[in-house]
Amino acid sequence: MTNIQKGKAAEKGKQVPEPLWLPRQEVLAAHPEMNVSGTIALRNLAQLSAMLNRVFKKMAGPYDISSVAALNVMELLADHAAAMSPLELAEKAMVTPGATSQILKKLEACAMITRTRDQGDGRRWHVEITPLGLQQVQNCRAAAFPEEARVTSALTEEQLKQLTEILAILQHHILAEQPWERS
């Protein structure tokens, strides 16, 4: 019995379900070099990410925050005492500058941020959250916390800690292998 099986599924007398994605036998036979466990884990993580994005969009849609990346940008602005540049937001939110530009356009159109040109260098912009944007971040957080608790309720506290550690390891490994690109 694995540590996962000792978690909430086992407490409720249930077996741990199989992953939603598993490679077909012919794929396994054709690719003996495949790290099967790694491929299964990452493909299922990608599917989970897509599922969580759908949950997020349903939850955050009423607050005009259209994506996790947009919420990350808004939270950075809400939690930062001063204006930030678009490039600084892109780097801290781990979103490309192009995607950040699109996010900022949408947020500005909804009056959740303001962008002003730097007085000393007209090529630079400063981005600040508006009172409406701050309220929407607070509303979104209030809606997110119970939804996050619902989604993670299938795991024990120990499993959540393990998952967080594993995700951090993968995040830092990917960043070390492929530093975030400014494109």
C-alpha positions as CSV (number, residue, x, y, z in Angstrom):
1,M,0.0,0.0,0.0
2,T,1.5,3.4,-1.0
3,N,1.4,6.6,1.0
4,I,-1.4,7.8,-1.4
5,Q,-3.5,4.8,-0.6
6,K,-3.1,5.5,3.1
7,G,-4.7,8.9,2.5
8,K,-8.4,10.0,2.3
9,A,-9.3,7.4,-0.4
10,A,-8.3,4.6,1.9
11,E,-9.9,6.3,4.9
12,K,-13.2,6.1,3.0
13,G,-12.6,2.5,1.9
14,K,-11.9,3.4,-1.7
15,Q,-9.1,2.4,-3.9
16,V,-6.9,5.0,-5.5
17,P,-8.2,5.5,-9.0
18,E,-6.1,5.0,-12.1
19,P,-4.7,8.1,-13.8
20,L,-6.9,9.5,-16.6
21,W,-4.1,9.2,-19.1
22,L,-2.1,6.0,-19.6
23,P,0.1,5.2,-22.7
24,R,-1.2,2.6,-25.1
25,Q,0.8,-0.7,-25.2
26,E,1.8,0.0,-28.8
27,V,3.3,3.3,-27.8
28,L,5.2,1.6,-25.0
29,A,6.5,-1.0,-27.4
30,A,7.5,1.6,-30.0
31,H,9.4,3.8,-27.5
32,P,11.4,1.7,-25.1
33,E,13.4,4.9,-24.2
34,M,10.3,6.4,-22.6
35,N,10.4,7.1,-18.9
36,V,6.9,5.6,-18.4
37,S,6.3,6.9,-14.9
38,G,7.6,10.4,-15.8
39,T,5.4,10.5,-18.9
40,I,2.3,9.3,-17.1
41,A,2.9,11.9,-14.3
42,L,3.5,14.8,-16.6
43,R,0.6,14.0,-19.0
44,N,-1.7,13.7,-16.0
45,L,-0.4,16.9,-14.5
46,A,-1.1,18.7,-17.8
47,Q,-4.6,17.3,-17.8
48,L,-5.1,18.4,-14.2
49,S,-3.8,21.8,-15.1
50,A,-6.5,22.1,-17.8
51,M,-9.2,20.9,-15.4
52,L,-8.1,23.4,-12.8
53,N,-8.1,26.2,-15.4
54,R,-11.7,25.5,-16.2
55,V,-12.6,25.5,-12.5
56,F,-10.7,28.8,-12.1
57,K,-12.4,30.5,-15.1
58,K,-15.8,29.5,-13.8
59,M,-14.9,30.8,-10.3
60,A,-13.1,34.0,-11.4
61,G,-15.2,35.0,-14.4
62,P,-17.6,37.2,-12.4
63,Y,-14.7,39.3,-11.4
64,D,-13.4,40.0,-14.9
65,I,-10.2,38.1,-14.2
66,S,-10.0,35.7,-17.1
67,S,-7.0,33.5,-16.3
68,V,-4.7,32.4,-13.6
69,A,-2.0,34.5,-15.2
70,A,-4.2,37.6,-15.0
71,L,-4.9,36.9,-11.3
72,N,-1.2,36.4,-10.7
73,V,-0.6,39.9,-12.3
74,M,-3.4,41.4,-10.3
75,E,-2.2,39.9,-7.0
76,L,1.4,41.1,-7.7
77,L,0.0,44.7,-8.1
78,A,-2.3,44.3,-5.1
79,D,0.5,43.1,-2.8
80,H,3.1,45.6,-4.1
81,A,3.3,49.0,-2.6
82,A,4.4,50.8,-5.7
83,A,3.8,50.8,-9.5
84,M,5.5,48.0,-11.4
85,S,6.7,47.9,-15.0
86,P,5.2,45.4,-17.5
87,L,8.5,43.6,-17.7
88,E,8.7,43.2,-13.9
89,L,5.2,41.9,-13.8
90,A,6.0,39.4,-16.7
91,E,9.0,38.1,-14.9
92,K,7.4,37.8,-11.4
93,A,4.2,36.2,-12.9
94,M,6.3,33.9,-15.2
95,V,4.3,35.1,-18.2
96,T,5.9,36.2,-21.5
97,P,6.0,40.0,-22.0
98,G,3.6,39.5,-25.0
99,A,1.0,37.7,-22.9
100,T,1.5,40.3,-20.1
101,S,0.7,43.1,-22.6
102,Q,-2.5,41.3,-23.6
103,I,-3.5,40.8,-19.9
104,L,-2.8,44.4,-19.1
105,K,-4.9,45.6,-22.1
106,K,-7.9,43.6,-20.8
107,L,-7.4,44.7,-17.2
108,E,-7.1,48.3,-18.3
109,A,-10.3,48.0,-20.4
110,C,-12.1,46.8,-17.3
111,A,-10.7,49.7,-15.2
112,M,-8.8,47.4,-12.9
113,I,-5.4,48.9,-13.6
114,T,-3.9,52.1,-14.9
115,R,-0.9,52.4,-17.1
116,T,1.1,55.6,-17.2
117,R,4.2,56.6,-19.1
118,D,7.4,57.2,-17.2
119,Q,8.0,60.9,-17.1
120,G,11.7,60.5,-17.5
121,D,11.6,57.8,-20.2
122,G,8.5,57.9,-22.5
123,R,9.2,54.3,-23.6
124,R,8.6,52.9,-20.1
125,W,5.3,52.3,-18.5
126,H,4.2,52.1,-14.9
127,V,1.3,49.8,-13.9
128,E,-0.9,50.3,-10.8
129,I,-4.0,48.6,-9.5
130,T,-7.1,50.7,-9.2
131,P,-9.5,50.6,-6.2
132,L,-11.9,48.5,-8.4
133,G,-9.0,46.1,-9.3
134,L,-8.1,45.8,-5.6
135,Q,-11.7,45.0,-4.8
136,Q,-12.0,42.4,-7.6
137,V,-8.8,40.7,-6.3
138,Q,-10.2,40.6,-2.8
139,N,-13.5,39.2,-4.2
140,C,-11.7,36.6,-6.3
141,R,-9.6,35.5,-3.4
142,A,-12.7,35.1,-1.2
143,A,-14.3,33.0,-3.9
144,A,-11.1,31.0,-4.6
145,F,-10.2,29.9,-1.1
146,P,-13.4,27.7,-0.5
147,E,-13.0,26.4,-4.1
148,E,-9.4,25.5,-3.5
149,A,-10.4,23.8,-0.3
150,R,-13.1,21.8,-2.1
151,V,-10.7,20.7,-4.9
152,T,-7.9,19.7,-2.5
153,S,-10.3,17.9,0.0
154,A,-9.5,14.6,-1.6
155,L,-5.9,14.8,-0.1
156,T,-4.6,14.7,3.4
157,E,-2.6,17.5,4.8
158,E,0.5,15.3,4.5
159,Q,-0.3,14.6,0.8
160,L,-0.8,18.3,0.2
161,K,2.6,19.1,1.7
162,Q,4.2,16.3,-0.5
163,L,2.5,17.6,-3.6
164,T,3.7,21.2,-2.9
165,E,7.2,19.9,-2.4
166,I,7.1,17.8,-5.6
167,L,5.7,20.8,-7.6
168,A,8.4,23.1,-6.3
169,I,11.1,20.6,-7.3
170,L,9.7,20.4,-10.8
171,Q,9.3,24.2,-11.1
172,H,12.9,24.9,-10.1
173,H,14.2,22.1,-12.3
174,I,12.4,23.5,-15.3
175,L,13.6,27.0,-14.5
176,A,17.2,25.8,-14.2
177,E,17.0,23.8,-17.4
178,Q,15.2,26.5,-19.4
179,P,15.4,30.0,-17.8
180,W,12.2,32.0,-18.4
181,E,12.5,33.6,-21.8
182,R,11.7,37.2,-22.6
183,S,9.8,36.6,-25.7
